Amino acid sequence: MAGKIKQMIDTVINQRAKDNAMLVGVIKTKLLLKGIDPAKFTAQSEDDPVIIGKLEALIRELK
């Protein structure tokens, strides 16, 4: 299913930032530090199981 990574990134950003533009930047930076470039993924991007695993770990960490 293409686009799952983009959907997961958007979910993390929306849940954590809650419409605060400054927090959006902080969260994107945190993703970059974890090895995930949010700008690289689109709705048509192929899903990489390694990246999905990193995002799932990040989601568990943020809860």
Contacts in CASP RR format, 6 or more apart in sequence:
PFRMAT RR
TARGET T0000
AUTHOR 0000-0000-0000
METHOD contacts of the structure
MODEL  1
MAGKIKQMIDTVINQRAKDNAMLVGVIKTKLLLKGIDPAKFTAQSEDDPV
IIGKLEALIRELK
1 47 0 8 1.000
2 43 0 8 1.000
2 44 0 8 1.000
2 45 0 8 1.000
2 46 0 8 1.000
2 47 0 8 1.000
3 41 0 8 1.000
3 42 0 8 1.000
3 43 0 8 1.000
3 44 0 8 1.000
3 45 0 8 1.000
3 47 0 8 1.000
4 47 0 8 1.000
4 52 0 8 1.000
5 41 0 8 1.000
5 45 0 8 1.000
5 47 0 8 1.000
5 48 0 8 1.000
5 51 0 8 1.000
5 52 0 8 1.000
5 55 0 8 1.000
6 41 0 8 1.000
6 42 0 8 1.000
6 43 0 8 1.000
6 45 0 8 1.000
7 43 0 8 1.000
8 52 0 8 1.000
8 55 0 8 1.000
8 56 0 8 1.000
8 59 0 8 1.000
9 31 0 8 1.000
9 36 0 8 1.000
9 38 0 8 1.000
9 41 0 8 1.000
9 55 0 8 1.000
12 27 0 8 1.000
12 31 0 8 1.000
12 55 0 8 1.000
12 58 0 8 1.000
12 59 0 8 1.000
12 62 0 8 1.000
13 24 0 8 1.000
13 27 0 8 1.000
13 28 0 8 1.000
13 38 0 8 1.000
16 23 0 8 1.000
16 27 0 8 1.000
16 62 0 8 1.000
17 23 0 8 1.000
17 24 0 8 1.000
17 25 0 8 1.000
17 27 0 8 1.000
28 38 0 8 1.000
30 58 0 8 1.000
31 37 0 8 1.000
31 38 0 8 1.000
31 58 0 8 1.000
32 38 0 8 1.000
34 54 0 8 1.000
34 58 0 8 1.000
35 54 0 8 1.000
36 51 0 8 1.000
36 54 0 8 1.000
36 55 0 8 1.000
36 58 0 8 1.000
41 51 0 8 1.000
END
